[in-house]
Amino acid sequence: EQSVFFGMTAGYHSKAHKHPDDLSIELYGFGGDYIVETGRYAYLAGTERSTAMKTEAHNVVHVEGQEYVLNTETIGKSRIENVTIHQDGTMEAVGSHELISGVKSKRKVLYDQEQTFLIIDAANSSYTKNYIQRFHLAPDFKVIQSDVRKTIATHPSGRTLTMSQIYGAHQIDSAV
């Protein structure tokens, strides 16, 4: 009941079995899912399969209206850079990719002893783009508050998820 699982995916080595999900995250804890991926769908043509193969189906940051570029030129341009457990017990995972044309994306996730996750996303480009940060909540979560800065969702089991948007991530950690 007190266990927490967090996963982040990155690594583009081949087009076989590849989804546009680099730096996507999943979060499970305290007996249930919080942030989920699209799930597995057979290799049969259908709405679910085509939806799962889109960038927007994953818990990622992407450019509005654009898909990740998955071709032979972008193979090898996605990676988990490091995973560290700091002396204070804080866990850190950092990943990056260059799967959006003209953009270098980086995601850093921190998890501390207070059971708080901090997700820092950075996208660097030489020109202005509209970015979308997506998180798909587990089924049965009900959003009770949502605005541009904060989303709060509750689950019938009593679990609560609060997500706060913090602008100026570079002020939190200039290494991102």
C-alpha positions, 0 to 999 in steps of 0.5 A: 500500500505504501509502495511507489513506482515511477517510470520514464521511458527514453531511447530510440534504437530502431523503428521496430515497436517504437512509439512517440513516447520519449520522456513519457512517465507513469506513476503508481503509488499507495495501491493504485495508478495516478499517471498512466500510459495509453496501454497496449494494443495489438498490431491490428488496425483500429482506432485504439492502435492509431491513437496510441501511436500519436505523440499526444497519447503519451505523458510528454511535452510536445509542440502543438500540432506536431508529432515526434520525428521518428525516422532513421535520422533521429535514431539515437537522439533519445536517452536517459542521461542519468539516475541518481540517489542523493545523500538526502534520499532524493531520487533524480532521473534525467532524460533528453531527446531531439525528436521534435524538429529544431527542439532539444527537450529535457525532463528531470524528475525528482522524488523526495522523502516527503513523497513529492515529485517535481517534474522539470521540463525544458525545451530549447529552440531557436524559434518560438513554438507553442508547447503542450505538457500532457499527463493522462490521469488514471481512470476514475480520477475526477478533476475537481480544480483545473486552471492554467497553474494548478490541477487537483484530481481525486479518486474514489479510493480517497487518493488525491493528485495535485499538479502545479505549474511552475514557470521559470524552471531555469530558476529552480535548476539552471542545469536543466 
